[in-house]
């Protein structure tokens, strides 16, 4: 599977071969990232939670698209990106700018009226003008109250002690779905794909966060609670090594 390098690198307890667990930093011209475009219309802004859920599903959908399989037109760029740092850069778009990015290779996901489009990853310096002209920072969305997590739905829990912009959170939950998928067997992965990689994003209480946190035993956390942690590299907003998301298979 194309996500196998993630399991080898971020789930060391599996004992999978990984050439490097601490990846060397790429030169500026070789930095690769997946653009994640968040639709944020001024007149009708989306809900924060459904927008994050759409972004999380879209990021994984690009990686596991038929075109990303060996021999497919997306395989090489996805493979090259997954083999290094899985950076994502979230940008916001509306109106004609949102329509323009629909012409670029990627996958759009809609959740409760909120839309996000994950694009084919590539070198940041090669980003098309339809992407580079979009703003990264700016509009924020207020917290919402999404309600209980639907049964049998993977959940991405945002760290309740760390403030993140909607763009940062979108990138982190996208990391979460990818790491989660890298640990699933073919049966569970196929079942998830049939549901469009739907997931739930929530902000837990501090007690729930502490109970689910892998701590110093990530292998046990996965075996007993089906939880894997997303640790940020610290390029933006948070300190290196911060656990931003706990991804749980349910």
C-alpha positions as CSV (number, residue, x, y, z in Angstrom):
1,X,0.0,0.0,0.0
2,X,1.2,3.5,-0.8
3,X,0.9,4.5,2.9
4,X,3.2,1.7,4.1
5,X,6.2,4.2,4.7
6,X,4.0,5.9,7.3
7,X,3.4,2.8,9.2
8,X,7.1,1.9,9.1
9,X,8.1,5.4,10.2
10,X,5.4,6.4,12.8
11,X,4.5,3.0,14.2
12,X,7.9,1.6,15.1
13,X,6.4,-1.0,17.4
14,X,5.3,-2.9,14.3
15,X,8.9,-3.7,13.6
16,X,8.5,-2.7,9.9
17,X,11.7,-1.8,8.0
18,X,12.2,1.9,7.6
19,X,15.3,3.4,6.0
20,X,15.1,6.5,8.1
21,X,12.8,7.3,11.0
22,X,14.3,10.8,11.4
23,X,14.1,12.2,7.9
24,X,16.6,14.8,6.7
25,X,15.3,18.2,6.0
26,X,14.8,18.8,2.2
27,X,16.3,21.8,0.5
28,X,13.8,24.6,0.0
29,X,13.4,23.8,-3.7
30,X,12.6,20.2,-2.9
31,X,10.0,20.7,-0.1
32,X,6.8,18.8,-1.0
33,X,3.4,19.4,0.3
34,X,-0.3,18.6,-0.3
35,X,-2.4,21.7,-0.7
36,X,-5.7,21.5,1.1
37,X,-8.2,24.1,0.0
38,X,-11.0,25.0,2.4
39,X,-14.1,26.6,0.9
40,X,-14.9,29.7,3.0
41,X,-17.6,31.8,1.4
42,X,-18.0,35.2,3.1
43,X,-21.8,35.2,3.0
44,X,-22.2,31.6,4.2
45,X,-19.2,30.4,6.1
46,X,-19.1,26.6,6.8
47,X,-19.2,25.0,10.2
48,X,-15.7,24.4,11.7
49,X,-16.2,20.7,12.5
50,X,-17.7,19.6,9.1
51,X,-15.0,21.6,7.3
52,X,-12.3,19.8,9.2
53,X,-14.0,16.4,8.6
54,X,-14.2,17.2,4.9
55,X,-10.5,18.1,4.9
56,X,-9.5,14.9,6.8
57,X,-11.4,12.7,4.4
58,X,-10.2,14.5,1.2
59,X,-6.5,14.2,2.2
60,X,-6.8,10.4,2.6
61,X,-9.0,10.0,-0.5
62,X,-6.2,11.5,-2.7
63,X,-3.7,9.0,-1.3
64,X,-5.9,6.0,-1.8
65,X,-7.4,7.0,-5.1
66,X,-7.2,4.5,-8.0
67,X,-5.0,7.0,-9.8
68,X,-2.4,6.8,-6.9
69,X,-1.9,3.0,-7.3
70,X,1.1,1.7,-9.1
71,X,0.8,2.5,-12.8
72,X,-1.6,5.3,-12.1
73,X,-1.0,8.9,-13.1
74,X,-0.9,10.1,-9.5
75,X,1.3,7.3,-8.2
76,X,4.7,8.9,-8.5
77,X,3.9,12.3,-6.9
78,X,2.0,10.7,-4.0
79,X,4.7,8.1,-3.5
80,X,7.5,10.7,-3.4
81,X,5.5,12.9,-1.0
82,X,4.6,10.0,1.4
83,X,8.2,8.9,1.4
84,X,9.2,12.2,3.1
85,X,7.6,14.7,5.4
86,X,3.8,14.6,4.9
87,X,3.5,18.3,4.9
88,X,0.1,19.9,4.1
89,X,-0.6,23.5,3.5
90,X,-4.2,24.6,4.0
91,X,-5.5,27.6,2.1
92,X,-8.9,29.2,1.9
93,X,-10.8,30.0,-1.2
94,X,-14.2,31.3,-2.2
95,X,-16.2,32.2,-5.4
96,X,-14.2,32.0,-8.6
97,X,-11.0,31.0,-6.8
98,X,-12.8,28.0,-5.4
99,X,-14.1,27.0,-8.8
100,X,-10.6,27.4,-10.3
101,X,-9.0,24.8,-8.0
102,X,-11.7,22.3,-9.1
103,X,-9.8,22.0,-12.4
104,X,-6.6,20.9,-10.6
105,X,-6.0,17.2,-9.9
106,X,-7.4,16.3,-6.5
107,X,-10.5,15.2,-4.6
108,X,-13.3,17.4,-3.1
109,X,-15.3,16.2,-0.1
110,X,-18.5,17.7,1.2
111,X,-19.7,17.3,4.8
112,X,-22.9,19.0,5.9
113,X,-22.5,21.7,3.4
114,X,-18.8,22.3,4.1
115,X,-16.3,21.6,1.3
116,X,-12.6,20.9,1.2
117,X,-10.5,19.9,-1.7
118,X,-7.1,18.1,-1.3
119,X,-4.9,18.4,-4.3
120,X,-2.2,16.2,-5.6
121,X,1.0,16.8,-3.6
122,X,4.1,18.2,-5.2
123,X,7.0,20.6,-4.8
124,X,5.9,23.8,-3.1
125,X,7.9,25.9,-5.6
126,X,5.9,24.4,-8.4
127,X,2.5,25.3,-7.0
128,X,0.2,26.6,-9.8
129,X,-1.0,30.2,-9.5
130,X,-4.5,29.0,-8.7
131,X,-3.1,27.7,-5.4
132,X,-0.2,30.1,-4.7
133,X,-2.5,33.2,-4.9
134,X,-4.8,31.8,-2.1
135,X,-4.3,33.0,1.4
136,X,-3.1,30.7,4.1
137,X,-4.0,32.7,7.2
138,X,-7.0,34.9,7.8
139,X,-10.6,34.0,8.4
140,X,-11.2,31.9,11.5
141,X,-14.3,29.9,12.3
142,X,-16.0,29.8,15.7
143,X,-16.2,26.6,17.8
144,X,-19.3,24.6,17.3
145,X,-21.1,21.7,19.1
146,X,-21.2,18.8,16.7
147,X,-22.9,16.3,19.0
148,X,-22.1,12.6,19.6
149,X,-19.8,10.7,17.3
150,X,-21.8,8.4,15.0
151,X,-21.4,4.7,15.7
152,X,-18.6,2.9,13.9
153,X,-17.0,6.1,12.7
154,X,-13.2,6.8,13.1
155,X,-12.7,9.8,15.3
156,X,-9.9,12.5,15.3
157,X,-9.6,14.2,18.6
158,X,-8.0,17.6,18.6
159,X,-5.7,18.4,21.6
160,X,-7.9,20.4,24.0
161,X,-4.8,22.2,25.4
162,X,-3.4,23.5,22.1
163,X,-4.9,26.4,20.2
164,X,-4.9,25.8,16.4
165,X,-6.3,27.9,13.5
166,X,-8.7,26.1,11.3
167,X,-6.0,25.8,8.6
168,X,-3.6,24.2,11.0
169,X,-6.2,21.9,12.4
170,X,-7.2,20.8,8.8
171,X,-3.7,19.8,8.1
172,X,-3.4,17.9,11.4
173,X,-6.6,15.8,11.0
174,X,-5.4,15.0,7.4
175,X,-2.3,13.6,8.9
176,X,-4.5,11.7,11.3
177,X,-6.6,9.9,8.7
178,X,-3.4,8.9,6.8
179,X,-1.7,7.5,9.8
180,X,-4.8,5.6,10.8
181,X,-5.2,4.1,7.3
182,X,-1.6,3.0,7.2
183,X,-2.3,0.7,10.2
184,X,-5.5,-0.9,8.9
185,X,-5.8,-4.3,7.2
186,X,-7.3,-4.5,3.7
187,X,-10.7,-5.5,5.0
188,X,-11.1,-2.5,7.2
189,X,-9.6,-0.1,4.7
190,X,-11.9,-1.3,2.0
191,X,-14.9,-0.9,4.3
192,X,-13.8,2.7,5.1
193,X,-13.3,3.5,1.5
194,X,-16.8,2.4,0.7
195,X,-18.0,5.0,3.2
196,X,-16.0,7.7,1.5
197,X,-13.4,7.8,4.4
198,X,-16.0,9.5,6.6
199,X,-14.7,10.5,10.0
200,X,-15.6,12.6,13.0
201,X,-13.6,15.5,14.4
202,X,-14.1,16.4,18.0
203,X,-12.4,18.3,20.9
204,X,-12.4,16.0,23.9
205,X,-12.3,17.0,27.6
206,X,-8.9,16.9,29.2
207,X,-9.7,13.7,31.1
208,X,-10.7,11.8,27.9
209,X,-7.6,13.1,26.2
210,X,-5.4,11.9,29.0
211,X,-7.1,8.4,29.1
212,X,-6.6,7.9,25.3
213,X,-3.1,9.4,25.0
214,X,-0.5,6.7,24.1
215,X,2.0,8.1,26.5
216,X,5.2,6.1,26.4
217,X,3.6,2.9,25.1
218,X,2.2,3.6,21.6
219,X,2.1,-0.1,20.7
220,X,-0.2,-0.8,23.6
221,X,-2.4,2.2,22.8
222,X,-3.0,0.8,19.3
223,X,-3.5,-2.8,20.5
224,X,-5.9,-1.9,23.3
225,X,-7.5,1.4,22.2
226,X,-6.9,1.6,18.4
227,X,-5.3,5.0,18.9
228,X,-2.3,6.6,17.2
229,X,-1.0,10.0,17.9
230,X,-0.1,12.8,15.4
231,X,3.1,14.6,16.6
232,X,3.7,17.9,14.9
233,X,7.1,18.7,13.3
234,X,6.8,22.2,14.7
235,X,7.1,24.1,11.4
236,X,4.0,26.4,12.2
237,X,2.0,27.4,15.3
238,X,3.0,24.7,17.8
239,X,6.2,23.4,19.3
240,X,8.0,20.4,17.7
241,X,6.8,17.1,19.1
242,X,3.4,18.4,20.2
243,X,0.6,15.8,20.0
244,X,-2.0,17.7,18.0
245,X,-4.4,14.8,17.2
246,X,-5.3,11.4,18.6
247,X,-6.7,9.3,15.7
248,X,-8.9,6.4,16.9
249,X,-10.3,3.5,14.8
250,X,-13.9,2.7,15.8
